[in-house]
Amino acid sequence: MTTFPPRPITNETELIATQNRINSILDKGSLTKDDRDYLKVLGMLVYEYEEEHEPILTISGV
């Protein structure tokens, strides 16, 4: 895990790298508590980036 320290995501390239790291951990199958904690932190960073940079469009008239 130390090869990919959690850092704020500032661009699309970093977002993709973080998502790839999440996927590689999930692909392992059996997760340790450390894996789950690390995934939680990475997930929060992805969520924070997406909330700021990828707003959900409001649909009206449906």
mmCIF file as Biopython writes it, N, C-alpha, C and O atoms, coordinates in Angstrom:
data_model
#
loop_
_atom_site.group_PDB
_atom_site.id
_atom_site.type_symbol
_atom_site.label_atom_id
_atom_site.label_alt_id
_atom_site.label_comp_id
_atom_site.label_asym_id
_atom_site.label_entity_id
_atom_site.label_seq_id
_atom_site.pdbx_PDB_ins_code
_atom_site.Cartn_x
_atom_site.Cartn_y
_atom_site.Cartn_z
_atom_site.occupancy
_atom_site.B_iso_or_equiv
_atom_site.auth_seq_id
_atom_site.auth_asym_id
_atom_site.pdbx_PDB_model_num
ATOM 1   N N  . MET A ? 1  ? 0.807   -1.200  0.000   1.0 0.0 1  A 1 
ATOM 2   C CA . MET A ? 1  ? 0.000   0.000   0.000   1.0 0.0 1  A 1 
ATOM 3   C C  . MET A ? 1  ? 0.850   1.265   0.000   1.0 0.0 1  A 1 
ATOM 4   O O  . MET A ? 1  ? 0.405   2.310   -0.474  1.0 0.0 1  A 1 
ATOM 5   N N  . THR A ? 2  ? 2.041   1.183   0.515   1.0 0.0 2  A 1 
ATOM 6   C CA . THR A ? 2  ? 2.869   2.376   0.586   1.0 0.0 2  A 1 
ATOM 7   C C  . THR A ? 2  ? 3.307   2.860   -0.794  1.0 0.0 2  A 1 
ATOM 8   O O  . THR A ? 2  ? 3.775   3.991   -0.929  1.0 0.0 2  A 1 
ATOM 9   N N  . THR A ? 3  ? 3.163   2.025   -1.816  1.0 0.0 3  A 1 
ATOM 10  C CA . THR A ? 3  ? 3.544   2.439   -3.160  1.0 0.0 3  A 1 
ATOM 11  C C  . THR A ? 3  ? 2.516   3.380   -3.776  1.0 0.0 3  A 1 
ATOM 12  O O  . THR A ? 3  ? 2.776   3.990   -4.813  1.0 0.0 3  A 1 
ATOM 13  N N  . PHE A ? 4  ? 1.357   3.503   -3.148  1.0 0.0 4  A 1 
ATOM 14  C CA . PHE A ? 4  ? 0.310   4.395   -3.644  1.0 0.0 4  A 1 
ATOM 15  C C  . PHE A ? 4  ? -0.310  5.108   -2.451  1.0 0.0 4  A 1 
ATOM 16  O O  . PHE A ? 4  ? -1.420  4.776   -2.036  1.0 0.0 4  A 1 
ATOM 17  N N  . PRO A ? 5  ? 0.413   6.100   -1.890  1.0 0.0 5  A 1 
ATOM 18  C CA . PRO A ? 5  ? -0.113  6.786   -0.704  1.0 0.0 5  A 1 
ATOM 19  C C  . PRO A ? 5  ? -1.365  7.589   -1.053  1.0 0.0 5  A 1 
ATOM 20  O O  . PRO A ? 5  ? -1.430  8.200   -2.120  1.0 0.0 5  A 1 
ATOM 21  N N  . PRO A ? 6  ? -2.354  7.593   -0.170  1.0 0.0 6  A 1 
ATOM 22  C CA . PRO A ? 6  ? -3.564  8.365   -0.438  1.0 0.0 6  A 1 
ATOM 23  C C  . PRO A ? 6  ? -3.263  9.859   -0.458  1.0 0.0 6  A 1 
ATOM 24  O O  . PRO A ? 6  ? -2.680  10.409  0.476   1.0 0.0 6  A 1 
ATOM 25  N N  . ARG A ? 7  ? -3.676  10.497  -1.543  1.0 0.0 7  A 1 
ATOM 26  C CA . ARG A ? 7  ? -3.479  11.938  -1.715  1.0 0.0 7  A 1 
ATOM 27  C C  . ARG A ? 7  ? -4.733  12.507  -2.354  1.0 0.0 7  A 1 
ATOM 28  O O  . ARG A ? 7  ? -5.450  11.780  -3.041  1.0 0.0 7  A 1 
ATOM 29  N N  . PRO A ? 8  ? -5.017  13.773  -2.150  1.0 0.0 8  A 1 
ATOM 30  C CA . PRO A ? 8  ? -6.160  14.377  -2.831  1.0 0.0 8  A 1 
ATOM 31  C C  . PRO A ? 8  ? -6.026  14.224  -4.347  1.0 0.0 8  A 1 
ATOM 32  O O  . PRO A ? 8  ? -4.936  14.366  -4.901  1.0 0.0 8  A 1 
ATOM 33  N N  . ILE A ? 9  ? -7.128  13.939  -4.999  1.0 0.0 9  A 1 
ATOM 34  C CA . ILE A ? 9  ? -7.157  13.762  -6.449  1.0 0.0 9  A 1 
ATOM 35  C C  . ILE A ? 9  ? -7.394  15.130  -7.072  1.0 0.0 9  A 1 
ATOM 36  O O  . ILE A ? 9  ? -8.342  15.830  -6.714  1.0 0.0 9  A 1 
ATOM 37  N N  . THR A ? 10 ? -6.516  15.511  -8.018  1.0 0.0 10 A 1 
ATOM 38  C CA . THR A ? 10 ? -6.615  16.845  -8.602  1.0 0.0 10 A 1 
ATOM 39  C C  . THR A ? 10 ? -6.913  16.846  -10.097 1.0 0.0 10 A 1 
ATOM 40  O O  . THR A ? 10 ? -7.163  17.905  -10.673 1.0 0.0 10 A 1 
ATOM 41  N N  . ASN A ? 11 ? -6.889  15.664  -10.739 1.0 0.0 11 A 1 
ATOM 42  C CA . ASN A ? 11 ? -7.174  15.625  -12.171 1.0 0.0 11 A 1 
ATOM 43  C C  . ASN A ? 11 ? -7.655  14.235  -12.577 1.0 0.0 11 A 1 
ATOM 44  O O  . ASN A ? 11 ? -7.645  13.295  -11.783 1.0 0.0 11 A 1 
ATOM 45  N N  . GLU A ? 12 ? -8.072  14.134  -13.821 1.0 0.0 12 A 1 
ATOM 46  C CA . GLU A ? 12 ? -8.644  12.893  -14.338 1.0 0.0 12 A 1 
ATOM 47  C C  . GLU A ? 12 ? -7.637  11.740  -14.325 1.0 0.0 12 A 1 
ATOM 48  O O  . GLU A ? 12 ? -8.014  10.596  -14.068 1.0 0.0 12 A 1 
ATOM 49  N N  . THR A ? 13 ? -6.377  12.024  -14.597 1.0 0.0 13 A 1 
ATOM 50  C CA . THR A ? 13 ? -5.338  10.992  -14.591 1.0 0.0 13 A 1 
ATOM 51  C C  . THR A ? 13 ? -5.194  10.384  -13.200 1.0 0.0 13 A 1 
ATOM 52  O O  . THR A ? 13 ? -5.098  9.165   -13.055 1.0 0.0 13 A 1 
ATOM 53  N N  . GLU A ? 14 ? -5.180  11.231  -12.187 1.0 0.0 14 A 1 
ATOM 54  C CA . GLU A ? 14 ? -5.080  10.739  -10.807 1.0 0.0 14 A 1 
ATOM 55  C C  . GLU A ? 14 ? -6.337  9.969   -10.414 1.0 0.0 14 A 1 
ATOM 56  O O  . GLU A ? 14 ? -6.258  8.988   -9.675  1.0 0.0 14 A 1 
ATOM 57  N N  . LEU A ? 15 ? -7.486  10.404  -10.900 1.0 0.0 15 A 1 
ATOM 58  C CA . LEU A ? 15 ? -8.729  9.694   -10.622 1.0 0.0 15 A 1 
ATOM 59  C C  . LEU A ? 15 ? -8.668  8.280   -11.181 1.0 0.0 15 A 1 
ATOM 60  O O  . LEU A ? 15 ? -9.010  7.320   -10.491 1.0 0.0 15 A 1 
ATOM 61  N N  . ILE A ? 16 ? -8.235  8.152   -12.421 1.0 0.0 16 A 1 
ATOM 62  C CA . ILE A ? 16 ? -8.148  6.833   -13.052 1.0 0.0 16 A 1 
ATOM 63  C C  . ILE A ? 16 ? -7.142  5.951   -12.320 1.0 0.0 16 A 1 
ATOM 64  O O  . ILE A ? 16 ? -7.396  4.765   -12.111 1.0 0.0 16 A 1 
ATOM 65  N N  . ALA A ? 17 ? -6.003  6.519   -11.928 1.0 0.0 17 A 1 
ATOM 66  C CA . ALA A ? 17 ? -4.993  5.751   -11.189 1.0 0.0 17 A 1 
ATOM 67  C C  . ALA A ? 17 ? -5.551  5.263   -9.859  1.0 0.0 17 A 1 
ATOM 68  O O  . ALA A ? 17 ? -5.294  4.128   -9.456  1.0 0.0 17 A 1 
ATOM 69  N N  . THR A ? 18 ? -6.305  6.105   -9.182  1.0 0.0 18 A 1 
ATOM 70  C CA . THR A ? 18 ? -6.905  5.715   -7.901  1.0 0.0 18 A 1 
ATOM 71  C C  . THR A ? 18 ? -7.954  4.635   -8.108  1.0 0.0 18 A 1 
ATOM 72  O O  . THR A ? 18 ? -8.013  3.678   -7.335  1.0 0.0 18 A 1 
ATOM 73  N N  . GLN A ? 19 ? -8.778  4.769   -9.132  1.0 0.0 19 A 1 
ATOM 74  C CA . GLN A ? 19 ? -9.784  3.744   -9.425  1.0 0.0 19 A 1 
ATOM 75  C C  . GLN A ? 19 ? -9.118  2.421   -9.786  1.0 0.0 19 A 1 
ATOM 76  O O  . GLN A ? 19 ? -9.599  1.358   -9.394  1.0 0.0 19 A 1 
ATOM 77  N N  . ASN A ? 20 ? -8.028  2.477   -10.524 1.0 0.0 20 A 1 
ATOM 78  C CA . ASN A ? 20 ? -7.297  1.251   -10.862 1.0 0.0 20 A 1 
ATOM 79  C C  . ASN A ? 20 ? -6.720  0.597   -9.612  1.0 0.0 20 A 1 
ATOM 80  O O  . ASN A ? 20 ? -6.733  -0.627  -9.485  1.0 0.0 20 A 1 
ATOM 81  N N  . ARG A ? 21 ? -6.213  1.413   -8.691  1.0 0.0 21 A 1 
ATOM 82  C CA . ARG A ? 21 ? -5.679  0.873   -7.432  1.0 0.0 21 A 1 
ATOM 83  C C  . ARG A ? 21 ? -6.786  0.210   -6.617  1.0 0.0 21 A 1 
ATOM 84  O O  . ARG A ? 21 ? -6.587  -0.862  -6.046  1.0 0.0 21 A 1 
ATOM 85  N N  . ILE A ? 22 ? -7.945  0.851   -6.565  1.0 0.0 22 A 1 
ATOM 86  C CA . ILE A ? 22 ? -9.098  0.271   -5.865  1.0 0.0 22 A 1 
ATOM 87  C C  . ILE A ? 22 ? -9.452  -1.076  -6.479  1.0 0.0 22 A 1 
ATOM 88  O O  . ILE A ? 22 ? -9.653  -2.054  -5.759  1.0 0.0 22 A 1 
ATOM 89  N N  . ASN A ? 23 ? -9.530  -1.131  -7.801  1.0 0.0 23 A 1 
ATOM 90  C CA . ASN A ? 23 ? -9.875  -2.372  -8.484  1.0 0.0 23 A 1 
ATOM 91  C C  . ASN A ? 23 ? -8.851  -3.468  -8.228  1.0 0.0 23 A 1 
ATOM 92  O O  . ASN A ? 23 ? -9.220  -4.629  -8.053  1.0 0.0 23 A 1 
ATOM 93  N N  . SER A ? 24 ? -7.567  -3.114  -8.204  1.0 0.0 24 A 1 
ATOM 94  C CA . SER A ? 24 ? -6.536  -4.137  -7.977  1.0 0.0 24 A 1 
ATOM 95  C C  . SER A ? 24 ? -6.646  -4.727  -6.571  1.0 0.0 24 A 1 
ATOM 96  O O  . SER A ? 24 ? -6.391  -5.915  -6.374  1.0 0.0 24 A 1 
ATOM 97  N N  . ILE A ? 25 ? -7.019  -3.912  -5.607  1.0 0.0 25 A 1 
ATOM 98  C CA . ILE A ? 25 ? -7.196  -4.422  -4.243  1.0 0.0 25 A 1 
ATOM 99  C C  . ILE A ? 25 ? -8.434  -5.307  -4.173  1.0 0.0 25 A 1 
ATOM 100 O O  . ILE A ? 25 ? -8.403  -6.375  -3.562  1.0 0.0 25 A 1 
ATOM 101 N N  . LEU A ? 26 ? -9.516  -4.869  -4.794  1.0 0.0 26 A 1 
ATOM 102 C CA . LEU A ? 26 ? -10.747 -5.659  -4.773  1.0 0.0 26 A 1 
ATOM 103 C C  . LEU A ? 26 ? -10.576 -6.983  -5.497  1.0 0.0 26 A 1 
ATOM 104 O O  . LEU A ? 26 ? -11.206 -7.972  -5.123  1.0 0.0 26 A 1 
ATOM 105 N N  . ASP A ? 27 ? -9.743  -7.023  -6.518  1.0 0.0 27 A 1 
ATOM 106 C CA . ASP A ? 27 ? -9.502  -8.255  -7.282  1.0 0.0 27 A 1 
ATOM 107 C C  . ASP A ? 27 ? -8.785  -9.318  -6.462  1.0 0.0 27 A 1 
ATOM 108 O O  . ASP A ? 27 ? -8.822  -10.500 -6.804  1.0 0.0 27 A 1 
ATOM 109 N N  . LYS A ? 28 ? -8.125  -8.897  -5.370  1.0 0.0 28 A 1 
ATOM 110 C CA . LYS A ? 28 ? -7.426  -9.857  -4.514  1.0 0.0 28 A 1 
ATOM 111 C C  . LYS A ? 28 ? -8.393  -10.858 -3.890  1.0 0.0 28 A 1 
ATOM 112 O O  . LYS A ? 28 ? -8.014  -11.992 -3.598  1.0 0.0 28 A 1 
ATOM 113 N N  . GLY A ? 29 ? -9.634  -10.442 -3.687  1.0 0.0 29 A 1 
ATOM 114 C CA . GLY A ? 29 ? -10.623 -11.320 -3.077  1.0 0.0 29 A 1 
ATOM 115 C C  . GLY A ? 29 ? -10.714 -11.100 -1.585  1.0 0.0 29 A 1 
ATOM 116 O O  . GLY A ? 29 ? -11.463 -10.239 -1.123  1.0 0.0 29 A 1 
ATOM 117 N N  . SER A ? 30 ? -9.963  -11.868 -0.835  1.0 0.0 30 A 1 
ATOM 118 C CA . SER A ? 30 ? -10.006 -11.785 0.623   1.0 0.0 30 A 1 
ATOM 119 C C  . SER A ? 30 ? -9.267  -10.533 1.085   1.0 0.0 30 A 1 
ATOM 120 O O  . SER A ? 30 ? -8.072  -10.376 0.833   1.0 0.0 30 A 1 
ATOM 121 N N  . LEU A ? 31 ? -9.997  -9.643  1.765   1.0 0.0 31 A 1 
ATOM 122 C CA . LEU A ? 31 ? -9.413  -8.379  2.189   1.0 0.0 31 A 1 
ATOM 123 C C  . LEU A ? 31 ? -9.121  -8.371  3.682   1.0 0.0 31 A 1 
ATOM 124 O O  . LEU A ? 31 ? -9.894  -8.891  4.487   1.0 0.0 31 A 1 
ATOM 125 N N  . THR A ? 32 ? -7.999  -7.775  4.030   1.0 0.0 32 A 1 
ATOM 126 C CA . THR A ? 32 ? -7.662  -7.597  5.441   1.0 0.0 32 A 1 
ATOM 127 C C  . THR A ? 32 ? -8.338  -6.326  5.949   1.0 0.0 32 A 1 
ATOM 128 O O  . THR A ? 32 ? -8.904  -5.561  5.168   1.0 0.0 32 A 1 
ATOM 129 N N  . LYS A ? 33 ? -8.277  -6.110  7.243   1.0 0.0 33 A 1 
ATOM 130 C CA . LYS A ? 33 ? -8.813  -4.872  7.809   1.0 0.0 33 A 1 
ATOM 131 C C  . LYS A ? 33 ? -8.063  -3.675  7.241   1.0 0.0 33 A 1 
ATOM 132 O O  . LYS A ? 33 ? -8.671  -2.645  6.951   1.0 0.0 33 A 1 
ATOM 133 N N  . ASP A ? 34 ? -6.747  -3.800  7.079   1.0 0.0 34 A 1 
ATOM 134 C CA . ASP A ? 34 ? -5.959  -2.717  6.492   1.0 0.0 34 A 1 
ATOM 135 C C  . ASP A ? 34 ? -6.414  -2.427  5.058   1.0 0.0 34 A 1 
ATOM 136 O O  . ASP A ? 34 ? -6.519  -1.267  4.659   1.0 0.0 34 A 1 
ATOM 137 N N  . ASP A ? 35 ? -6.684  -3.485  4.289   1.0 0.0 35 A 1 
ATOM 138 C CA . ASP A ? 35 ? -7.195  -3.300  2.927   1.0 0.0 35 A 1 
ATOM 139 C C  . ASP A ? 35 ? -8.506  -2.526  2.947   1.0 0.0 35 A 1 
ATOM 140 O O  . ASP A ? 35 ? -8.687  -1.585  2.174   1.0 0.0 35 A 1 
ATOM 141 N N  . ARG A ? 36 ? -9.413  -2.919  3.825   1.0 0.0 36 A 1 
ATOM 142 C CA . ARG A ? 36 ? -10.719 -2.257  3.906   1.0 0.0 36 A 1 
ATOM 143 C C  . ARG A ? 36 ? -10.581 -0.792  4.318   1.0 0.0 36 A 1 
ATOM 144 O O  . ARG A ? 36 ? -11.266 0.076   3.776   1.0 0.0 36 A 1 
ATOM 145 N N  . ASP A ? 37 ? -9.696  -0.519  5.275   1.0 0.0 37 A 1 
ATOM 146 C CA . ASP A ? 37 ? -9.470  0.866   5.706   1.0 0.0 37 A 1 
ATOM 147 C C  . ASP A ? 37 ? -8.878  1.694   4.572   1.0 0.0 37 A 1 
ATOM 148 O O  . ASP A ? 37 ? -9.291  2.832   4.348   1.0 0.0 37 A 1 
ATOM 149 N N  . TYR A ? 38 ? -7.916  1.126   3.859   1.0 0.0 38 A 1 
ATOM 150 C CA . TYR A ? 38 ? -7.275  1.808   2.736   1.0 0.0 38 A 1 
ATOM 151 C C  . TYR A ? 38 ? -8.296  2.082   1.631   1.0 0.0 38 A 1 
ATOM 152 O O  . TYR A ? 38 ? -8.315  3.171   1.058   1.0 0.0 38 A 1 
ATOM 153 N N  . LEU A ? 39 ? -9.142  1.097   1.335   1.0 0.0 39 A 1 
ATOM 154 C CA . LEU A ? 39 ? -10.188 1.277   0.332   1.0 0.0 39 A 1 
ATOM 155 C C  . LEU A ? 39 ? -11.161 2.376   0.732   1.0 0.0 39 A 1 
ATOM 156 O O  . LEU A ? 39 ? -11.623 3.148   -0.107  1.0 0.0 39 A 1 
ATOM 157 N N  . LYS A ? 40 ? -11.462 2.436   2.009   1.0 0.0 40 A 1 
ATOM 158 C CA . LYS A ? 40 ? -12.373 3.474   2.487   1.0 0.0 40 A 1 
ATOM 159 C C  . LYS A ? 40 ? -11.792 4.864   2.232   1.0 0.0 40 A 1 
ATOM 160 O O  . LYS A ? 40 ? -12.499 5.760   1.772   1.0 0.0 40 A 1 
ATOM 161 N N  . VAL A ? 41 ? -10.508 5.041   2.531   1.0 0.0 41 A 1 
ATOM 162 C CA . VAL A ? 41 ? -9.852  6.329   2.317   1.0 0.0 41 A 1 
ATOM 163 C C  . VAL A ? 41 ? -9.815  6.660   0.824   1.0 0.0 41 A 1 
ATOM 164 O O  . VAL A ? 41 ? -10.142 7.780   0.431   1.0 0.0 41 A 1 
ATOM 165 N N  . LEU A ? 42 ? -9.420  5.694   -0.007  1.0 0.0 42 A 1 
ATOM 166 C CA . LEU A ? 42 ? -9.382  5.942   -1.447  1.0 0.0 42 A 1 
ATOM 167 C C  . LEU A ? 42 ? -10.776 6.261   -1.980  1.0 0.0 42 A 1 
ATOM 168 O O  . LEU A ? 42 ? -10.936 7.138   -2.829  1.0 0.0 42 A 1 
ATOM 169 N N  . GLY A ? 43 ? -11.779 5.549   -1.478  1.0 0.0 43 A 1 
ATOM 170 C CA . GLY A ? 43 ? -13.154 5.803   -1.896  1.0 0.0 43 A 1 
ATOM 171 C C  . GLY A ? 43 ? -13.610 7.208   -1.532  1.0 0.0 43 A 1 
ATOM 172 O O  . GLY A ? 43 ? -14.308 7.859   -2.309  1.0 0.0 43 A 1 
ATOM 173 N N  . MET A ? 44 ? -13.217 7.673   -0.360  1.0 0.0 44 A 1 
ATOM 174 C CA . MET A ? 44 ? -13.577 9.034   0.051   1.0 0.0 44 A 1 
ATOM 175 C C  . MET A ? 44 ? -12.915 10.065  -0.863  1.0 0.0 44 A 1 
ATOM 176 O O  . MET A ? 44 ? -13.520 11.084  -1.198  1.0 0.0 44 A 1 
ATOM 177 N N  . LEU A ? 45 ? -11.674 9.799   -1.262  1.0 0.0 45 A 1 
ATOM 178 C CA . LEU A ? 45 ? -10.977 10.717  -2.155  1.0 0.0 45 A 1 
ATOM 179 C C  . LEU A ? 45 ? -11.643 10.764  -3.532  1.0 0.0 45 A 1 
ATOM 180 O O  . LEU A ? 45 ? -11.781 11.836  -4.120  1.0 0.0 45 A 1 
ATOM 181 N N  . VAL A ? 46 ? -12.054 9.603   -4.043  1.0 0.0 46 A 1 
ATOM 182 C CA . VAL A ? 46 ? -12.759 9.546   -5.328  1.0 0.0 46 A 1 
ATOM 183 C C  . VAL A ? 46 ? -14.089 10.284  -5.220  1.0 0.0 46 A 1 
ATOM 184 O O  . VAL A ? 46 ? -14.439 11.073  -6.097  1.0 0.0 46 A 1 
ATOM 185 N N  . TYR A ? 47 ? -14.821 10.030  -4.151  1.0 0.0 47 A 1 
ATOM 186 C CA . TYR A ? 47 ? -16.122 10.684  -3.946  1.0 0.0 47 A 1 
ATOM 187 C C  . TYR A ? 47 ? -15.955 12.202  -3.904  1.0 0.0 47 A 1 
ATOM 188 O O  . TYR A ? 47 ? -16.707 12.939  -4.542  1.0 0.0 47 A 1 
ATOM 189 N N  . GLU A ? 48 ? -14.959 12.659  -3.145  1.0 0.0 48 A 1 
ATOM 190 C CA . GLU A ? 48 ? -14.712 14.098  -3.014  1.0 0.0 48 A 1 
ATOM 191 C C  . GLU A ? 48 ? -14.401 14.721  -4.375  1.0 0.0 48 A 1 
ATOM 192 O O  . GLU A ? 48 ? -14.918 15.789  -4.705  1.0 0.0 48 A 1 
ATOM 193 N N  . TYR A ? 49 ? -13.560 14.057  -5.158  1.0 0.0 49 A 1 
ATOM 194 C CA . TYR A ? 49 ? -13.210 14.584  -6.479  1.0 0.0 49 A 1 
ATOM 195 C C  . TYR A ? 49 ? -14.446 14.624  -7.381  1.0 0.0 49 A 1 
ATOM 196 O O  . TYR A ? 49 ? -14.700 15.627  -8.049  1.0 0.0 49 A 1 
ATOM 197 N N  . GLU A ? 50 ? -15.208 13.538  -7.396  1.0 0.0 50 A 1 
ATOM 198 C CA . GLU A ? 50 ? -16.376 13.472  -8.266  1.0 0.0 50 A 1 
ATOM 199 C C  . GLU A ? 50 ? -17.442 14.479  -7.860  1.0 0.0 50 A 1 
ATOM 200 O O  . GLU A ? 50 ? -18.115 15.039  -8.725  1.0 0.0 50 A 1 
ATOM 201 N N  . GLU A ? 51 ? -17.609 14.721  -6.582  1.0 0.0 51 A 1 
ATOM 202 C CA . GLU A ? 51 ? -18.582 15.713  -6.128  1.0 0.0 51 A 1 
ATOM 203 C C  . GLU A ? 51 ? -18.210 17.111  -6.615  1.0 0.0 51 A 1 
ATOM 204 O O  . GLU A ? 51 ? -19.081 17.915  -6.946  1.0 0.0 51 A 1 
ATOM 205 N N  . GLU A ? 52 ? -16.921 17.389  -6.654  1.0 0.0 52 A 1 
ATOM 206 C CA . GLU A ? 52 ? -16.466 18.718  -7.057  1.0 0.0 52 A 1 
ATOM 207 C C  . GLU A ? 52 ? -16.391 18.889  -8.579  1.0 0.0 52 A 1 
ATOM 208 O O  . GLU A ? 52 ? -16.673 19.968  -9.100  1.0 0.0 52 A 1 
ATOM 209 N N  . HIS A ? 53 ? -16.010 17.817  -9.290  1.0 0.0 53 A 1 
ATOM 210 C CA . HIS A ? 53 ? -15.722 17.947  -10.714 1.0 0.0 53 A 1 
ATOM 211 C C  . HIS A ? 53 ? -16.744 17.303  -11.646 1.0 0.0 53 A 1 
ATOM 212 O O  . HIS A ? 53 ? -16.733 17.573  -12.847 1.0 0.0 53 A 1 
ATOM 213 N N  . GLU A ? 54 ? -17.605 16.476  -11.129 1.0 0.0 54 A 1 
ATOM 214 C CA . GLU A ? 54 ? -18.572 15.794  -11.972 1.0 0.0 54 A 1 
ATOM 215 C C  . GLU A ? 54 ? -19.970 15.940  -11.378 1.0 0.0 54 A 1 
ATOM 216 O O  . GLU A ? 54 ? -20.553 14.969  -10.896 1.0 0.0 54 A 1 
ATOM 217 N N  . PRO A ? 55 ? -20.502 17.161  -11.418 1.0 0.0 55 A 1 
ATOM 218 C CA . PRO A ? 55 ? -21.822 17.383  -10.813 1.0 0.0 55 A 1 
ATOM 219 C C  . PRO A ? 55 ? -22.912 16.590  -11.543 1.0 0.0 55 A 1 
ATOM 220 O O  . PRO A ? 55 ? -22.860 16.398  -12.758 1.0 0.0 55 A 1 
ATOM 221 N N  . ILE A ? 56 ? -23.878 16.145  -10.779 1.0 0.0 56 A 1 
ATOM 222 C CA . ILE A ? 56 ? -25.016 15.411  -11.340 1.0 0.0 56 A 1 
ATOM 223 C C  . ILE A ? 56 ? -25.989 16.438  -11.907 1.0 0.0 56 A 1 
ATOM 224 O O  . ILE A ? 56 ? -26.379 17.387  -11.227 1.0 0.0 56 A 1 
ATOM 225 N N  . LEU A ? 57 ? -26.373 16.234  -13.159 1.0 0.0 57 A 1 
ATOM 226 C CA . LEU A ? 57 ? -27.303 17.144  -13.803 1.0 0.0 57 A 1 
ATOM 227 C C  . LEU A ? 57 ? -28.704 16.954  -13.240 1.0 0.0 57 A 1 
ATOM 228 O O  . LEU A ? 57 ? -29.123 15.831  -12.960 1.0 0.0 57 A 1 
ATOM 229 N N  . THR A ? 58 ? -29.419 18.050  -13.079 1.0 0.0 58 A 1 
ATOM 230 C CA . THR A ? 58 ? -30.783 17.997  -12.608 1.0 0.0 58 A 1 
ATOM 231 C C  . THR A ? 58 ? -31.718 17.814  -13.821 1.0 0.0 58 A 1 
ATOM 232 O O  . THR A ? 58 ? -31.651 18.571  -14.789 1.0 0.0 58 A 1 
ATOM 233 N N  . ILE A ? 59 ? -32.568 16.817  -13.746 1.0 0.0 59 A 1 
ATOM 234 C CA . ILE A ? 59 ? -33.501 16.539  -14.828 1.0 0.0 59 A 1 
ATOM 235 C C  . ILE A ? 59 ? -34.874 17.051  -14.392 1.0 0.0 59 A 1 
ATOM 236 O O  . ILE A ? 59 ? -35.349 16.760  -13.294 1.0 0.0 59 A 1 
ATOM 237 N N  . SER A ? 60 ? -35.488 17.811  -15.275 1.0 0.0 60 A 1 
ATOM 238 C CA . SER A ? 60 ? -36.826 18.319  -14.962 1.0 0.0 60 A 1 
ATOM 239 C C  . SER A ? 60 ? -37.772 17.960  -16.093 1.0 0.0 60 A 1 
ATOM 240 O O  . SER A ? 60 ? -37.353 17.700  -17.221 1.0 0.0 60 A 1 
ATOM 241 N N  . GLY A ? 61 ? -39.044 17.954  -15.769 1.0 0.0 61 A 1 
ATOM 242 C CA . GLY A ? 61 ? -40.043 17.683  -16.780 1.0 0.0 61 A 1 
ATOM 243 C C  . GLY A ? 61 ? -40.198 16.222  -17.129 1.0 0.0 61 A 1 
ATOM 244 O O  . GLY A ? 61 ? -40.770 15.896  -18.169 1.0 0.0 61 A 1 
ATOM 245 N N  . VAL A ? 62 ? -39.710 15.344  -16.295 1.0 0.0 62 A 1 
ATOM 246 C CA . VAL A ? 62 ? -39.826 13.914  -16.569 1.0 0.0 62 A 1 
ATOM 247 C C  . VAL A ? 62 ? -41.004 13.349  -15.835 1.0 0.0 62 A 1 
ATOM 248 O O  . VAL A ? 62 ? -41.278 12.153  -15.934 1.0 0.0 62 A 1 
#
